[in-house]
Amino acid sequence: MKNKRTLVAALAAGILALSVIPVQAMGSGNPYQDAQTGLNYVVYQPSYTAGLALKKFGMTTCGVGRDESVAVQYGSGKKFFTLTESSIKNICPMNMMLIRGATRTVVNKPGAGSLAGTQVVTISVGIPRAQLNQFFSHLVPKYTAK
């Protein structure tokens, strides 16, 4: 009886492991590119991040019938910024409370093909305006026409 349980557990673990492999293989390895799939607005990826490393990347639900919002954080501590992207047609209502010393910047970027434009919002701490301007001028669309 004990050998049967071990065999069943090993078989279940093997099937689970095999079922996970295709899911991992389907991703591009670029979270921005992966996020673009299925969204109705253009996702923009910064090619300039003021030397800050990507700390968090996620998607936030914006309500029934709306696209999700891209939510990202670069850096931490006394120098960081959060980036939120959502469709300009259905702006995702998010709690964007400012902390002391933070700067909030909102920029609308154009759509492409059948995809809507994008509202890009950053909340930054410890980043000079010149670097923020560079950040916004180096946003690269992940949409590719088919």
Secondary structure, 3 states (H helix, E strand, C coil): CHHHHHHHHHHHHHHHHHHHHHHHHHCCCCHHHHHHCCCCECCEEECCCCCCCEEEEEEECCCCCCCCEEEEEEEECCEEEEEEEEECCCCCCCCCCCCCCCEEEEEEECCECCEECEEEEEEEECCCHHHHHHHHHCEEECCCCC
